[in-house]
Amino acid sequence: MAGRPVVVGRPSPGGGRRVRADGEILGLAHGLRDVAEFLRRAGLEDVDVETSELIEWRGGGPEVWSVRSR
């Protein structure tokens, strides 16, 4: 998985953010722990999900988890 782009999408109206790696959906995250777990399952461990340059955050950074908090 190393080198595959990770994208955390915009917050959805129903809650959560879709997480993709190299175009593959890893899951719908509702917090940083979810993102870290999806990455761990994909073979990336010990990634600081708040600061890693591997992750592209769309629609707000790692502190944004709802449409209202943007």
PyMOL Python script that loads the backbone (N, CA, C, O; Angstrom):
from pymol import cmd

cmd.read_pdbstr("""\
ATOM      1  N   MET A   1       0.824  -1.196   0.000  1.00  0.00           N
ATOM      2  CA  MET A   1       0.000   0.000   0.000  1.00  0.00           C
ATOM      3  C   MET A   1       0.863   1.253   0.000  1.00  0.00           C
ATOM      4  O   MET A   1       0.375   2.331  -0.337  1.00  0.00           O
ATOM      5  N   ALA A   2       2.094   1.139   0.359  1.00  0.00           N
ATOM      6  CA  ALA A   2       2.950   2.327   0.440  1.00  0.00           C
ATOM      7  C   ALA A   2       2.952   3.083  -0.866  1.00  0.00           C
ATOM      8  O   ALA A   2       3.101   2.493  -1.936  1.00  0.00           O
ATOM      9  N   GLY A   3       2.786   4.390  -0.780  1.00  0.00           N
ATOM     10  CA  GLY A   3       2.789   5.208  -1.973  1.00  0.00           C
ATOM     11  C   GLY A   3       1.417   5.398  -2.603  1.00  0.00           C
ATOM     12  O   GLY A   3       1.253   6.246  -3.481  1.00  0.00           O
ATOM     13  N   ARG A   4       0.441   4.629  -2.173  1.00  0.00           N
ATOM     14  CA  ARG A   4      -0.902   4.790  -2.719  1.00  0.00           C
ATOM     15  C   ARG A   4      -1.532   6.023  -2.088  1.00  0.00           C
ATOM     16  O   ARG A   4      -1.482   6.194  -0.870  1.00  0.00           O
ATOM     17  N   PRO A   5      -2.122   6.882  -2.910  1.00  0.00           N
ATOM     18  CA  PRO A   5      -2.747   8.080  -2.334  1.00  0.00           C
ATOM     19  C   PRO A   5      -3.968   7.723  -1.488  1.00  0.00           C
ATOM     20  O   PRO A   5      -4.785   6.885  -1.871  1.00  0.00           O
ATOM     21  N   VAL A   6      -4.074   8.367  -0.346  1.00  0.00           N
ATOM     22  CA  VAL A   6      -5.211   8.182   0.548  1.00  0.00           C
ATOM     23  C   VAL A   6      -6.003   9.479   0.533  1.00  0.00           C
ATOM     24  O   VAL A   6      -5.446  10.558   0.738  1.00  0.00           O
ATOM     25  N   VAL A   7      -7.299   9.371   0.290  1.00  0.00           N
ATOM     26  CA  VAL A   7      -8.173  10.538   0.254  1.00  0.00           C
ATOM     27  C   VAL A   7      -9.278  10.349   1.278  1.00  0.00           C
ATOM     28  O   VAL A   7      -9.974   9.333   1.285  1.00  0.00           O
ATOM     29  N   VAL A   8      -9.427  11.343   2.143  1.00  0.00           N
ATOM     30  CA  VAL A   8     -10.556  11.388   3.069  1.00  0.00           C
ATOM     31  C   VAL A   8     -11.502  12.431   2.501  1.00  0.00           C
ATOM     32  O   VAL A   8     -11.182  13.619   2.455  1.00  0.00           O
ATOM     33  N   GLY A   9     -12.673  11.972   2.068  1.00  0.00           N
ATOM     34  CA  GLY A   9     -13.619  12.847   1.391  1.00  0.00           C
ATOM     35  C   GLY A   9     -14.314  13.835   2.303  1.00  0.00           C
ATOM     36  O   GLY A   9     -14.122  13.843   3.519  1.00  0.00           O
ATOM     37  N   ARG A  10     -15.120  14.660   1.680  1.00  0.00           N
ATOM     38  CA  ARG A  10     -15.897  15.670   2.410  1.00  0.00           C
ATOM     39  C   ARG A  10     -16.865  15.000   3.383  1.00  0.00           C
ATOM     40  O   ARG A  10     -17.304  13.875   3.145  1.00  0.00           O
ATOM     41  N   PRO A  11     -17.197  15.678   4.469  1.00  0.00           N
ATOM     42  CA  PRO A  11     -18.210  15.140   5.372  1.00  0.00           C
ATOM     43  C   PRO A  11     -19.534  14.976   4.636  1.00  0.00           C
ATOM     44  O   PRO A  11     -19.947  15.859   3.883  1.00  0.00           O
ATOM     45  N   SER A  12     -20.192  13.852   4.855  1.00  0.00           N
ATOM     46  CA  SER A  12     -21.479  13.612   4.209  1.00  0.00           C
ATOM     47  C   SER A  12     -22.599  14.173   5.086  1.00  0.00           C
ATOM     48  O   SER A  12     -22.429  14.300   6.299  1.00  0.00           O
ATOM     49  N   PRO A  13     -23.744  14.511   4.481  1.00  0.00           N
ATOM     50  CA  PRO A  13     -24.865  15.042   5.267  1.00  0.00           C
ATOM     51  C   PRO A  13     -25.322  14.081   6.362  1.00  0.00           C
ATOM     52  O   PRO A  13     -25.784  14.515   7.417  1.00  0.00           O
ATOM     53  N   GLY A  14     -25.193  12.778   6.113  1.00  0.00           N
ATOM     54  CA  GLY A  14     -25.609  11.785   7.096  1.00  0.00           C
ATOM     55  C   GLY A  14     -24.559  11.488   8.153  1.00  0.00           C
ATOM     56  O   GLY A  14     -24.820  10.738   9.093  1.00  0.00           O
ATOM     57  N   GLY A  15     -23.377  12.070   8.007  1.00  0.00           N
ATOM     58  CA  GLY A  15     -22.288  11.854   8.958  1.00  0.00           C
ATOM     59  C   GLY A  15     -21.209  10.965   8.389  1.00  0.00           C
ATOM     60  O   GLY A  15     -21.491  10.050   7.616  1.00  0.00           O
ATOM     61  N   GLY A  16     -20.007  11.223   8.759  1.00  0.00           N
ATOM     62  CA  GLY A  16     -18.870  10.432   8.332  1.00  0.00           C
ATOM     63  C   GLY A  16     -18.212  10.948   7.066  1.00  0.00           C
ATOM     64  O   GLY A  16     -18.740  11.815   6.369  1.00  0.00           O
ATOM     65  N   ARG A  17     -17.041  10.386   6.791  1.00  0.00           N
ATOM     66  CA  ARG A  17     -16.255  10.764   5.615  1.00  0.00           C
ATOM     67  C   ARG A  17     -15.740   9.485   4.964  1.00  0.00           C
ATOM     68  O   ARG A  17     -15.196   8.611   5.639  1.00  0.00           O
ATOM     69  N   ARG A  18     -15.914   9.383   3.659  1.00  0.00           N
ATOM     70  CA  ARG A  18     -15.454   8.206   2.925  1.00  0.00           C
ATOM     71  C   ARG A  18     -13.933   8.246   2.800  1.00  0.00           C
ATOM     72  O   ARG A  18     -13.346   9.283   2.491  1.00  0.00           O
ATOM     73  N   VAL A  19     -13.316   7.106   3.045  1.00  0.00           N
ATOM     74  CA  VAL A  19     -11.869   6.979   2.962  1.00  0.00           C
ATOM     75  C   VAL A  19     -11.533   6.054   1.797  1.00  0.00           C
ATOM     76  O   VAL A  19     -12.042   4.936   1.708  1.00  0.00           O
ATOM     77  N   ARG A  20     -10.665   6.537   0.904  1.00  0.00           N
ATOM     78  CA  ARG A  20     -10.239   5.762  -0.263  1.00  0.00           C
ATOM     79  C   ARG A  20      -8.722   5.693  -0.302  1.00  0.00           C
ATOM     80  O   ARG A  20      -8.030   6.612   0.135  1.00  0.00           O
ATOM     81  N   ALA A  21      -8.220   4.589  -0.832  1.00  0.00           N
ATOM     82  CA  ALA A  21      -6.784   4.453  -1.087  1.00  0.00           C
ATOM     83  C   ALA A  21      -6.643   3.939  -2.506  1.00  0.00           C
ATOM     84  O   ALA A  21      -7.135   2.860  -2.838  1.00  0.00           O
ATOM     85  N   ASP A  22      -5.977   4.706  -3.333  1.00  0.00           N
ATOM     86  CA  ASP A  22      -5.762   4.349  -4.729  1.00  0.00           C
ATOM     87  C   ASP A  22      -7.094   4.048  -5.428  1.00  0.00           C
ATOM     88  O   ASP A  22      -7.183   3.143  -6.257  1.00  0.00           O
ATOM     89  N   GLY A  23      -8.130   4.827  -5.074  1.00  0.00           N
ATOM     90  CA  GLY A  23      -9.440   4.671  -5.685  1.00  0.00           C
ATOM     91  C   GLY A  23     -10.320   3.615  -5.045  1.00  0.00           C
ATOM     92  O   GLY A  23     -11.516   3.562  -5.331  1.00  0.00           O
ATOM     93  N   GLU A  24      -9.762   2.774  -4.184  1.00  0.00           N
ATOM     94  CA  GLU A  24     -10.524   1.724  -3.507  1.00  0.00           C
ATOM     95  C   GLU A  24     -11.129   2.273  -2.222  1.00  0.00           C
ATOM     96  O   GLU A  24     -10.425   2.876  -1.411  1.00  0.00           O
ATOM     97  N   ILE A  25     -12.438   2.066  -2.030  1.00  0.00           N
ATOM     98  CA  ILE A  25     -13.093   2.524  -0.804  1.00  0.00           C
ATOM     99  C   ILE A  25     -12.676   1.627   0.353  1.00  0.00           C
ATOM    100  O   ILE A  25     -12.838   0.408   0.304  1.00  0.00           O
ATOM    101  N   LEU A  26     -12.139   2.252   1.391  1.00  0.00           N
ATOM    102  CA  LEU A  26     -11.738   1.515   2.587  1.00  0.00           C
ATOM    103  C   LEU A  26     -12.841   1.506   3.630  1.00  0.00           C
ATOM    104  O   LEU A  26     -12.924   0.580   4.437  1.00  0.00           O
ATOM    105  N   GLY A  27     -13.695   2.534   3.623  1.00  0.00           N
ATOM    106  CA  GLY A  27     -14.787   2.586   4.582  1.00  0.00           C
ATOM    107  C   GLY A  27     -15.270   4.001   4.818  1.00  0.00           C
ATOM    108  O   GLY A  27     -14.761   4.960   4.237  1.00  0.00           O
ATOM    109  N   LEU A  28     -16.260   4.109   5.677  1.00  0.00           N
ATOM    110  CA  LEU A  28     -16.822   5.397   6.064  1.00  0.00           C
ATOM    111  C   LEU A  28     -16.368   5.690   7.487  1.00  0.00           C
ATOM    112  O   LEU A  28     -16.791   5.025   8.432  1.00  0.00           O
ATOM    113  N   ALA A  29     -15.511   6.681   7.630  1.00  0.00           N
ATOM    114  CA  ALA A  29     -14.946   7.026   8.935  1.00  0.00           C
ATOM    115  C   ALA A  29     -15.808   8.057   9.640  1.00  0.00           C
ATOM    116  O   ALA A  29     -16.350   8.970   9.018  1.00  0.00           O
ATOM    117  N   HIS A  30     -15.925   7.893  10.956  1.00  0.00           N
ATOM    118  CA  HIS A  30     -16.646   8.854  11.784  1.00  0.00           C
ATOM    119  C   HIS A  30     -15.705   9.548  12.760  1.00  0.00           C
ATOM    120  O   HIS A  30     -16.142  10.282  13.645  1.00  0.00           O
ATOM    121  N   GLY A  31     -14.405   9.306  12.588  1.00  0.00           N
ATOM    122  CA  GLY A  31     -13.401   9.933  13.432  1.00  0.00           C
ATOM    123  C   GLY A  31     -12.012   9.470  13.033  1.00  0.00           C
ATOM    124  O   GLY A  31     -11.852   8.612  12.166  1.00  0.00           O
ATOM    125  N   LEU A  32     -11.019  10.045  13.673  1.00  0.00           N
ATOM    126  CA  LEU A  32      -9.628   9.730  13.348  1.00  0.00           C
ATOM    127  C   LEU A  32      -9.280   8.269  13.612  1.00  0.00           C
ATOM    128  O   LEU A  32      -8.490   7.675  12.878  1.00  0.00           O
ATOM    129  N   ARG A  33      -9.859   7.695  14.645  1.00  0.00           N
ATOM    130  CA  ARG A  33      -9.587   6.276  14.939  1.00  0.00           C
ATOM    131  C   ARG A  33     -10.022   5.390  13.785  1.00  0.00           C
ATOM    132  O   ARG A  33      -9.340   4.421  13.452  1.00  0.00           O
ATOM    133  N   ASP A  34     -11.153   5.716  13.172  1.00  0.00           N
ATOM    134  CA  ASP A  34     -11.618   4.933  12.024  1.00  0.00           C
ATOM    135  C   ASP A  34     -10.631   5.025  10.869  1.00  0.00           C
ATOM    136  O   ASP A  34     -10.306   4.015  10.244  1.00  0.00           O
ATOM    137  N   VAL A  35     -10.152   6.236  10.585  1.00  0.00           N
ATOM    138  CA  VAL A  35      -9.182   6.422   9.499  1.00  0.00           C
ATOM    139  C   VAL A  35      -7.941   5.593   9.781  1.00  0.00           C
ATOM    140  O   VAL A  35      -7.454   4.887   8.898  1.00  0.00           O
ATOM    141  N   ALA A  36      -7.424   5.669  11.000  1.00  0.00           N
ATOM    142  CA  ALA A  36      -6.229   4.913  11.370  1.00  0.00           C
ATOM    143  C   ALA A  36      -6.462   3.413  11.220  1.00  0.00           C
ATOM    144  O   ALA A  36      -5.581   2.695  10.749  1.00  0.00           O
ATOM    145  N   GLU A  37      -7.629   2.938  11.613  1.00  0.00           N
ATOM    146  CA  GLU A  37      -7.933   1.511  11.501  1.00  0.00           C
ATOM    147  C   GLU A  37      -8.043   1.073  10.041  1.00  0.00           C
ATOM    148  O   GLU A  37      -7.542   0.007   9.683  1.00  0.00           O
ATOM    149  N   PHE A  38      -8.681   1.866   9.206  1.00  0.00           N
ATOM    150  CA  PHE A  38      -8.768   1.523   7.783  1.00  0.00           C
ATOM    151  C   PHE A  38      -7.369   1.431   7.166  1.00  0.00           C
ATOM    152  O   PHE A  38      -7.087   0.524   6.383  1.00  0.00           O
ATOM    153  N   LEU A  39      -6.506   2.368   7.524  1.00  0.00           N
ATOM    154  CA  LEU A  39      -5.141   2.347   7.001  1.00  0.00           C
ATOM    155  C   LEU A  39      -4.373   1.139   7.521  1.00  0.00           C
ATOM    156  O   LEU A  39      -3.612   0.518   6.780  1.00  0.00           O
ATOM    157  N   ARG A  40      -4.570   0.807   8.789  1.00  0.00           N
ATOM    158  CA  ARG A  40      -3.906  -0.377   9.358  1.00  0.00           C
ATOM    159  C   ARG A  40      -4.326  -1.634   8.600  1.00  0.00           C
ATOM    160  O   ARG A  40      -3.488  -2.467   8.253  1.00  0.00           O
ATOM    161  N   ARG A  41      -5.617  -1.764   8.349  1.00  0.00           N
ATOM    162  CA  ARG A  41      -6.123  -2.937   7.615  1.00  0.00           C
ATOM    163  C   ARG A  41      -5.588  -2.986   6.190  1.00  0.00           C
ATOM    164  O   ARG A  41      -5.463  -4.060   5.603  1.00  0.00           O
ATOM    165  N   ALA A  42      -5.275  -1.821   5.639  1.00  0.00           N
ATOM    166  CA  ALA A  42      -4.741  -1.750   4.281  1.00  0.00           C
ATOM    167  C   ALA A  42      -3.220  -1.911   4.244  1.00  0.00           C
ATOM    168  O   ALA A  42      -2.611  -1.835   3.178  1.00  0.00           O
ATOM    169  N   GLY A  43      -2.614  -2.132   5.407  1.00  0.00           N
ATOM    170  CA  GLY A  43      -1.184  -2.375   5.454  1.00  0.00           C
ATOM    171  C   GLY A  43      -0.328  -1.195   5.862  1.00  0.00           C
ATOM    172  O   GLY A  43       0.900  -1.278   5.831  1.00  0.00           O
ATOM    173  N   LEU A  44      -0.959  -0.098   6.244  1.00  0.00           N
ATOM    174  CA  LEU A  44      -0.212   1.078   6.705  1.00  0.00           C
ATOM    175  C   LEU A  44      -0.414   1.231   8.206  1.00  0.00           C
ATOM    176  O   LEU A  44      -1.489   1.612   8.668  1.00  0.00           O
ATOM    177  N   GLU A  45       0.629   0.929   8.949  1.00  0.00           N
ATOM    178  CA  GLU A  45       0.538   1.068  10.399  1.00  0.00           C
ATOM    179  C   GLU A  45       1.386   2.248  10.844  1.00  0.00           C
ATOM    180  O   GLU A  45       2.293   2.681  10.133  1.00  0.00           O
ATOM    181  N   ASP A  46       1.086   2.750  12.004  1.00  0.00           N
ATOM    182  CA  ASP A  46       1.854   3.852  12.601  1.00  0.00           C
ATOM    183  C   ASP A  46       1.845   5.110  11.740  1.00  0.00           C
ATOM    184  O   ASP A  46       2.847   5.821  11.665  1.00  0.00           O
ATOM    185  N   VAL A  47       0.723   5.383  11.096  1.00  0.00           N
ATOM    186  CA  VAL A  47       0.571   6.621  10.327  1.00  0.00           C
ATOM    187  C   VAL A  47      -0.125   7.632  11.231  1.00  0.00           C
ATOM    188  O   VAL A  47      -1.181   7.342  11.792  1.00  0.00           O
ATOM    189  N   ASP A  48       0.457   8.805  11.371  1.00  0.00           N
ATOM    190  CA  ASP A  48      -0.197   9.877  12.128  1.00  0.00           C
ATOM    191  C   ASP A  48      -1.229  10.494  11.192  1.00  0.00           C
ATOM    192  O   ASP A  48      -0.885  11.306  10.333  1.00  0.00           O
ATOM    193  N   VAL A  49      -2.477  10.113  11.355  1.00  0.00           N
ATOM    194  CA  VAL A  49      -3.510  10.520  10.401  1.00  0.00           C
ATOM    195  C   VAL A  49      -3.765  12.025  10.409  1.00  0.00           C
ATOM    196  O   VAL A  49      -4.312  12.557   9.442  1.00  0.00           O
ATOM    197  N   GLU A  50      -3.388  12.710  11.459  1.00  0.00           N
ATOM    198  CA  GLU A  50      -3.596  14.156  11.520  1.00  0.00           C
ATOM    199  C   GLU A  50      -2.542  14.936  10.744  1.00  0.00           C
ATOM    200  O   GLU A  50      -2.822  16.036  10.267  1.00  0.00           O
ATOM    201  N   THR A  51      -1.336  14.389  10.608  1.00  0.00           N
ATOM    202  CA  THR A  51      -0.246  15.161  10.013  1.00  0.00           C
ATOM    203  C   THR A  51       0.408  14.522   8.788  1.00  0.00           C
ATOM    204  O   THR A  51       1.202  15.177   8.112  1.00  0.00           O
ATOM    205  N   SER A  52       0.099  13.283   8.490  1.00  0.00           N
ATOM    206  CA  SER A  52       0.773  12.579   7.394  1.00  0.00           C
ATOM    207  C   SER A  52       0.496  13.223   6.039  1.00  0.00           C
ATOM    208  O   SER A  52      -0.646  13.548   5.712  1.00  0.00           O
ATOM    209  N   GLU A  53       1.552  13.401   5.265  1.00  0.00           N
ATOM    210  CA  GLU A  53       1.407  13.933   3.905  1.00  0.00           C
ATOM    211  C   GLU A  53       0.844  12.892   2.948  1.00  0.00           C
ATOM    212  O   GLU A  53       0.518  13.215   1.806  1.00  0.00           O
ATOM    213  N   LEU A  54       0.728  11.651   3.400  1.00  0.00           N
ATOM    214  CA  LEU A  54       0.143  10.579   2.608  1.00  0.00           C
ATOM    215  C   LEU A  54      -1.364  10.792   2.417  1.00  0.00           C
ATOM    216  O   LEU A  54      -1.953  10.291   1.459  1.00  0.00           O
ATOM    217  N   ILE A  55      -1.976  11.542   3.339  1.00  0.00           N
ATOM    218  CA  ILE A  55      -3.434  11.707   3.340  1.00  0.00           C
ATOM    219  C   ILE A  55      -3.829  13.077   2.800  1.00  0.00           C
ATOM    220  O   ILE A  55      -3.307  14.110   3.220  1.00  0.00           O
ATOM    221  N   GLU A  56      -4.765  13.053   1.860  1.00  0.00           N
ATOM    222  CA  GLU A  56      -5.363  14.282   1.333  1.00  0.00           C
ATOM    223  C   GLU A  56      -6.746  14.428   1.966  1.00  0.00           C
ATOM    224  O   GLU A  56      -7.608  13.565   1.807  1.00  0.00           O
ATOM    225  N   TRP A  57      -6.939  15.514   2.674  1.00  0.00           N
ATOM    226  CA  TRP A  57      -8.218  15.798   3.330  1.00  0.00           C
ATOM    227  C   TRP A  57      -9.021  16.739   2.445  1.00  0.00           C
ATOM    228  O   TRP A  57      -8.552  17.827   2.110  1.00  0.00           O
ATOM    229  N   ARG A  58     -10.218  16.334   2.065  1.00  0.00           N
ATOM    230  CA  ARG A  58     -11.085  17.172   1.229  1.00  0.00           C
ATOM    231  C   ARG A  58     -12.273  17.658   2.047  1.00  0.00           C
ATOM    232  O   ARG A  58     -12.870  16.895   2.806  1.00  0.00           O
ATOM    233  N   GLY A  59     -12.606  18.924   1.886  1.00  0.00           N
ATOM    234  CA  GLY A  59     -13.763  19.475   2.589  1.00  0.00           C
ATOM    235  C   GLY A  59     -13.503  19.765   4.046  1.00  0.00           C
ATOM    236  O   GLY A  59     -14.438  19.831   4.843  1.00  0.00           O
ATOM    237  N   GLY A  60     -12.253  19.939   4.404  1.00  0.00           N
ATOM    238  CA  GLY A  60     -11.877  20.222   5.784  1.00  0.00           C
ATOM    239  C   GLY A  60     -10.822  19.256   6.256  1.00  0.00           C
ATOM    240  O   GLY A  60     -10.689  18.157   5.718  1.00  0.00           O
ATOM    241  N   GLY A  61     -10.086  19.654   7.242  1.00  0.00           N
ATOM    242  CA  GLY A  61      -8.996  18.839   7.760  1.00  0.00           C
ATOM    243  C   GLY A  61      -9.469  17.762   8.717  1.00  0.00           C
ATOM    244  O   GLY A  61     -10.663  17.471   8.789  1.00  0.00           O
ATOM    245  N   PRO A  62      -8.546  17.172   9.449  1.00  0.00           N
ATOM    246  CA  PRO A  62      -8.867  16.061  10.331  1.00  0.00           C
ATOM    247  C   PRO A  62      -9.759  16.420  11.522  1.00  0.00           C
ATOM    248  O   PRO A  62     -10.221  15.535  12.242  1.00  0.00           O
ATOM    249  N   GLU A  63      -9.997  17.698  11.728  1.00  0.00           N
ATOM    250  CA  GLU A  63     -10.875  18.110  12.826  1.00  0.00           C
ATOM    251  C   GLU A  63     -12.338  18.245  12.387  1.00  0.00           C
ATOM    252  O   GLU A  63     -13.207  18.486  13.225  1.00  0.00           O
ATOM    253  N   VAL A  64     -12.620  18.095  11.097  1.00  0.00           N
ATOM    254  CA  VAL A  64     -13.970  18.300  10.555  1.00  0.00           C
ATOM    255  C   VAL A  64     -14.640  16.949  10.290  1.00  0.00           C
ATOM    256  O   VAL A  64     -14.172  16.158   9.471  1.00  0.00           O
ATOM    257  N   TRP A  65     -15.746  16.704  11.000  1.00  0.00           N
ATOM    258  CA  TRP A  65     -16.448  15.423  10.850  1.00  0.00           C
ATOM    259  C   TRP A  65     -17.933  15.563  10.559  1.00  0.00           C
ATOM    260  O   TRP A  65     -18.633  14.557  10.442  1.00  0.00           O
ATOM    261  N   SER A  66     -18.417  16.762  10.442  1.00  0.00           N
ATOM    262  CA  SER A  66     -19.816  16.949  10.058  1.00  0.00           C
ATOM    263  C   SER A  66     -19.904  18.147   9.136  1.00  0.00           C
ATOM    264  O   SER A  66     -19.011  18.995   9.114  1.00  0.00           O
ATOM    265  N   VAL A  67     -20.977  18.212   8.382  1.00  0.00           N
ATOM    266  CA  VAL A  67     -21.182  19.324   7.461  1.00  0.00           C
ATOM    267  C   VAL A  67     -21.211  20.637   8.237  1.00  0.00           C
ATOM    268  O   VAL A  67     -20.705  21.650   7.755  1.00  0.00           O
ATOM    269  N   ARG A  68     -21.786  20.631   9.411  1.00  0.00           N
ATOM    270  CA  ARG A  68     -21.908  21.855  10.223  1.00  0.00           C
ATOM    271  C   ARG A  68     -20.600  22.343  10.786  1.00  0.00           C
ATOM    272  O   ARG A  68     -20.460  23.534  11.065  1.00  0.00           O
ATOM    273  N   SER A  69     -19.618  21.446  10.966  1.00  0.00           N
ATOM    274  CA  SER A  69     -18.354  21.892  11.583  1.00  0.00           C
ATOM    275  C   SER A  69     -17.359  22.451  10.593  1.00  0.00           C
ATOM    276  O   SER A  69     -16.262  22.839  10.993  1.00  0.00           O
ATOM    277  N   ARG A  70     -17.698  22.508   9.304  1.00  0.00           N
ATOM    278  CA  ARG A  70     -16.791  23.056   8.291  1.00  0.00           C
ATOM    279  C   ARG A  70     -16.660  24.507   8.397  1.00  0.00           C
ATOM    280  O   ARG A  70     -15.933  25.120   7.616  1.00  0.00           O
TER     281      ARG A  70
END
""", "prot")
cmd.dss("prot")
cmd.show_as("cartoon", "prot")
cmd.util.cbc("prot")
cmd.orient("prot")
